[in-house]
Amino acid sequence: SRLAAVAGVGKIATSTDSGVSWTEREQERGWTSIASSADGSKLAAVAHNDQIHTSTDGGGSWTAREQNRAWKSITSSADGSKLAAVVSNGRIYTSTDSGASWTARESNRYWESIASSVDGSKLAAVATLGGRIYTSTDGGVSWTARDSERDWVFITSSADGSKPGPVGNIDQKC
């Protein structure tokens, strides 16, 4: 019943009634992605050339985290404690403390999207501009390149992380 959405040139909006009504939250930024814990209490959002922002009260208040970067996508474990985010023409960053601290992982690439298993141990990320699919089974510490080079734009995952699925690439999207 709890939803959260970001507008690219707008605010974060939250709903506690399955989307019937919405409340604008946080200030306008170049938001690119938002992630939620399973119960909707913990949120994490990224904005292009801005910081990561986290909330522990369903979007009522927000705390800026990490540095200004070209953040592209963020994902969360079900309990909201494990987060992972990607930077376009940058690295993958992971957090195991609900976003309080972050560790840079993997090499610089044109990262587009990242997905997580429910427990946050299995991650999958995609890169564009001739990028590949990358998977991790240890919470983002190490990564393995999969599939061939394509212009991937989005990835999703099954709950246990055993079936990451790329949604498509730029050629398919157009």
PANUSE-647936 format. One record per residue (C-alpha): residue number from 0; residue in three letters; y, x, z. Coordinates in Angstrom, 2 decimals, padded with zeros to 5 digits. Each point is the difference from the previous one (the first is absolute). Example, Ala and Ser with C-alpha at 12.3 -4.5 7.8 and 13.67 -1.06 7.14 Angstrom:
<atoms>
i:0, aa:ala, y:-004.50, x:012.30, z:007.80
i:1, aa:ser, y:003.44, x:001.37, z:-000.66
</atoms>
This chain:
<atoms>
i:0, aa:ser, y:000.00, x:000.00, z:000.00
i:1, aa:arg, y:002.32, x:003.00, z:000.42
i:2, aa:leu, y:001.42, x:001.41, z:-003.25
i:3, aa:ala, y:002.49, x:002.73, z:-000.86
i:4, aa:ala, y:001.67, x:000.76, z:-003.33
i:5, aa:val, y:002.50, x:002.53, z:-001.31
i:6, aa:ala, y:002.67, x:-000.46, z:-002.65
i:7, aa:gly, y:000.83, x:003.08, z:-002.07
i:8, aa:val, y:003.70, x:-000.54, z:000.45
i:9, aa:gly, y:000.01, x:-002.19, z:003.05
i:10, aa:lys, y:-001.37, x:-000.42, z:003.47
i:11, aa:ile, y:-003.42, x:-000.28, z:001.55
i:12, aa:ala, y:-001.04, x:-003.61, z:000.54
i:13, aa:thr, y:-002.63, x:-001.27, z:002.44
i:14, aa:ser, y:-001.75, x:-003.32, z:000.44
i:15, aa:thr, y:-002.02, x:-001.28, z:002.96
i:16, aa:asp, y:-001.06, x:-003.27, z:-001.65
i:17, aa:ser, y:-002.00, x:001.17, z:-003.03
i:18, aa:gly, y:003.10, x:000.32, z:-002.16
i:19, aa:val, y:001.53, x:-003.45, z:000.54
i:20, aa:ser, y:003.15, x:001.57, z:001.42
i:21, aa:trp, y:001.33, x:003.56, z:-000.08
i:22, aa:thr, y:002.34, x:002.07, z:002.18
i:23, aa:glu, y:001.90, x:002.97, z:-001.41
i:24, aa:arg, y:-000.45, x:003.19, z:002.00
i:25, aa:glu, y:001.29, x:003.58, z:-000.12
i:26, aa:gln, y:002.82, x:001.05, z:-002.28
i:27, aa:glu, y:000.03, x:000.26, z:-003.76
i:28, aa:arg, y:-001.64, x:003.12, z:-001.38
i:29, aa:gly, y:-001.97, x:000.93, z:-003.10
i:30, aa:trp, y:-003.23, x:-001.33, z:001.51
i:31, aa:thr, y:-003.15, x:000.84, z:-001.97
i:32, aa:ser, y:-002.92, x:-001.03, z:002.24
i:33, aa:ile, y:-000.99, x:-001.58, z:003.32
i:34, aa:ala, y:-003.23, x:-000.01, z:002.01
i:35, aa:ser, y:-001.18, x:-002.06, z:002.95
i:36, aa:ser, y:-002.55, x:000.19, z:002.78
i:37, aa:ala, y:-002.62, x:-002.79, z:-000.11
i:38, aa:asp, y:001.84, x:-002.09, z:002.58
i:39, aa:gly, y:003.42, x:000.54, z:-001.61
i:40, aa:ser, y:001.57, x:001.53, z:003.09
i:41, aa:lys, y:000.32, x:003.55, z:-001.36
i:42, aa:leu, y:001.83, x:000.49, z:-003.29
i:43, aa:ala, y:000.88, x:003.13, z:-001.95
i:44, aa:ala, y:002.28, x:000.07, z:-003.04
i:45, aa:val, y:001.19, x:002.72, z:-002.36
i:46, aa:ala, y:003.14, x:000.25, z:-002.08
i:47, aa:his, y:000.84, x:002.30, z:-002.91
i:48, aa:asn, y:002.16, x:002.94, z:001.11
i:49, aa:asp, y:-000.03, x:-001.30, z:003.57
i:50, aa:gln, y:-002.21, x:000.21, z:003.07
i:51, aa:ile, y:-003.17, x:-001.77, z:001.08
i:52, aa:his, y:000.82, x:-002.93, z:002.29
i:53, aa:thr, y:-002.41, x:-001.43, z:002.57
i:54, aa:ser, y:-000.02, x:-003.11, z:002.16
i:55, aa:thr, y:-002.24, x:-000.89, z:002.94
i:56, aa:asp, y:001.29, x:-003.55, z:000.43
i:57, aa:gly, y:-000.76, x:-001.61, z:-003.36
i:58, aa:gly, y:003.26, x:001.14, z:-001.58
i:59, aa:gly, y:002.43, x:-000.96, z:002.76
i:60, aa:ser, y:001.15, x:003.58, z:000.49
i:61, aa:trp, y:-000.51, x:003.15, z:-002.05
i:62, aa:thr, y:-000.15, x:003.75, z:000.63
i:63, aa:ala, y:000.73, x:002.59, z:-002.71
i:64, aa:arg, y:-002.68, x:002.69, z:-000.31
i:65, aa:glu, y:-000.57, x:003.18, z:-002.04
i:66, aa:gln, y:002.51, x:001.37, z:-002.51
i:67, aa:asn, y:001.76, x:-001.46, z:-003.00
i:68, aa:arg, y:-002.43, x:000.29, z:-002.91
i:69, aa:ala, y:-000.87, x:-001.86, z:-003.21
i:70, aa:trp, y:-002.50, x:-002.19, z:001.89
i:71, aa:lys, y:-002.10, x:-002.13, z:-002.33
i:72, aa:ser, y:-002.79, x:-001.75, z:001.94
i:73, aa:ile, y:-001.34, x:-000.40, z:003.55
i:74, aa:thr, y:-003.24, x:-001.32, z:001.50
i:75, aa:ser, y:-001.24, x:-000.77, z:003.50
i:76, aa:ser, y:-003.22, x:-000.23, z:001.98
i:77, aa:ala, y:-000.79, x:-003.42, z:001.48
i:78, aa:asp, y:001.31, x:000.96, z:003.44
i:79, aa:gly, y:003.14, x:001.60, z:-001.47
i:80, aa:ser, y:-000.62, x:003.37, z:001.64
i:81, aa:lys, y:-000.93, x:001.90, z:-003.17
i:82, aa:leu, y:002.52, x:000.05, z:-002.83
i:83, aa:ala, y:000.07, x:001.83, z:-003.32
i:84, aa:ala, y:002.88, x:000.18, z:-002.47
i:85, aa:val, y:000.57, x:001.66, z:-003.37
i:86, aa:val, y:003.08, x:001.60, z:-001.51
i:87, aa:ser, y:000.74, x:-000.07, z:-003.72
i:88, aa:asn, y:000.03, x:003.63, z:-001.15
i:89, aa:gly, y:-000.93, x:000.95, z:003.54
i:90, aa:arg, y:-002.91, x:-000.02, z:002.42
i:91, aa:ile, y:-002.12, x:-002.45, z:001.96
i:92, aa:tyr, y:000.94, x:-000.40, z:003.68
i:93, aa:thr, y:-002.21, x:-001.35, z:002.80
i:94, aa:ser, y:000.65, x:-001.16, z:003.54
i:95, aa:thr, y:-002.49, x:-000.76, z:002.78
i:96, aa:asp, y:002.56, x:-001.26, z:002.53
i:97, aa:ser, y:001.48, x:-003.07, z:-001.70
i:98, aa:gly, y:002.56, x:002.07, z:-001.88
i:99, aa:ala, y:001.51, x:002.01, z:002.86
i:100, aa:ser, y:-001.03, x:003.29, z:-001.64
i:101, aa:trp, y:-001.11, x:000.90, z:-003.54
i:102, aa:thr, y:-002.08, x:002.74, z:-001.64
i:103, aa:ala, y:000.37, x:001.07, z:-003.64
i:104, aa:arg, y:-003.28, x:-000.10, z:-001.94
i:105, aa:glu, y:-001.20, x:000.72, z:-003.57
i:106, aa:ser, y:002.09, x:001.57, z:-002.77
i:107, aa:asn, y:003.20, x:-001.13, z:-001.66
i:108, aa:arg, y:-000.75, x:-002.64, z:-002.63
i:109, aa:tyr, y:001.64, x:-003.11, z:-001.41
i:110, aa:trp, y:-001.66, x:-002.23, z:002.59
i:111, aa:glu, y:000.24, x:-003.73, z:-000.66
i:112, aa:ser, y:-002.20, x:-001.88, z:002.46
i:113, aa:ile, y:-002.26, x:000.48, z:003.04
i:114, aa:ala, y:-002.62, x:-002.22, z:001.67
i:115, aa:ser, y:-001.92, x:000.19, z:003.26
i:116, aa:ser, y:-003.24, x:-001.22, z:001.54
i:117, aa:val, y:000.38, x:-002.23, z:003.05
i:118, aa:asp, y:-000.59, x:002.89, z:002.40
i:119, aa:gly, y:002.29, x:002.37, z:-001.93
i:120, aa:ser, y:-002.67, x:002.65, z:-000.51
i:121, aa:lys, y:-000.45, x:-000.55, z:-003.73
i:122, aa:leu, y:003.02, x:000.25, z:-002.29
i:123, aa:ala, y:000.47, x:-000.25, z:-003.75
i:124, aa:ala, y:003.14, x:000.96, z:-001.91
i:125, aa:val, y:001.03, x:000.05, z:-003.64
i:126, aa:ala, y:002.51, x:002.02, z:-001.96
i:127, aa:thr, y:001.76, x:-000.73, z:-003.29
i:128, aa:leu, y:001.07, x:002.28, z:-002.85
i:129, aa:gly, y:-003.52, x:001.18, z:-000.75
i:130, aa:gly, y:-001.11, x:-000.33, z:003.60
i:131, aa:arg, y:-003.38, x:-000.77, z:001.44
i:132, aa:ile, y:-001.56, x:-002.08, z:002.76
i:133, aa:tyr, y:-000.35, x:001.94, z:003.26
i:134, aa:thr, y:-002.18, x:-001.01, z:002.95
i:135, aa:ser, y:-000.27, x:001.17, z:003.59
i:136, aa:thr, y:-002.70, x:-000.79, z:002.56
i:137, aa:asp, y:001.65, x:001.78, z:002.93
i:138, aa:gly, y:003.29, x:-001.83, z:000.41
i:139, aa:gly, y:001.81, x:002.05, z:-002.61
i:140, aa:val, y:-000.81, x:003.53, z:001.18
i:141, aa:ser, y:-001.89, x:000.86, z:-003.21
i:142, aa:trp, y:000.08, x:-001.63, z:-003.43
i:143, aa:thr, y:-002.32, x:-000.16, z:-003.02
i:144, aa:ala, y:001.23, x:-000.67, z:-003.54
i:145, aa:arg, y:-001.90, x:-002.78, z:-001.77
i:146, aa:asp, y:-000.04, x:-001.50, z:-003.51
i:147, aa:ser, y:001.96, x:001.32, z:-002.96
i:148, aa:glu, y:003.73, x:000.53, z:-000.43
i:149, aa:arg, y:001.89, x:-003.23, z:-000.59
i:150, aa:asp, y:003.29, x:-001.58, z:000.99
i:151, aa:trp, y:-001.25, x:-001.93, z:003.04
i:152, aa:val, y:002.50, x:-002.36, z:001.69
i:153, aa:phe, y:-001.85, x:-001.80, z:002.82
i:154, aa:ile, y:-003.18, x:000.22, z:002.07
i:155, aa:thr, y:-001.67, x:-002.25, z:002.56
i:156, aa:ser, y:-003.06, x:000.37, z:002.21
i:157, aa:ser, y:-002.82, x:-001.96, z:001.56
i:158, aa:ala, y:000.12, x:-000.37, z:003.80
i:159, aa:asp, y:-002.50, x:002.81, z:000.60
i:160, aa:gly, y:001.59, x:002.23, z:-002.63
i:161, aa:ser, y:-003.23, x:000.40, z:-001.95
i:162, aa:lys, y:001.40, x:-001.69, z:-003.08
i:163, aa:pro, y:003.49, x:001.22, z:-000.87
i:164, aa:gly, y:001.13, x:-001.73, z:-003.14
i:165, aa:pro, y:002.77, x:001.05, z:-002.33
i:166, aa:val, y:001.74, x:-003.11, z:-001.29
i:167, aa:gly, y:001.20, x:001.58, z:-003.20
i:168, aa:asn, y:002.05, x:002.53, z:-001.75
i:169, aa:ile, y:003.28, x:-000.17, z:-001.86
i:170, aa:asp, y:-001.70, x:-000.51, z:-003.36
i:171, aa:gln, y:-001.82, x:-003.06, z:001.36
i:172, aa:lys, y:003.06, x:-001.35, z:001.78
i:173, aa:cys, y:002.30, x:-000.07, z:-003.05
</atoms>
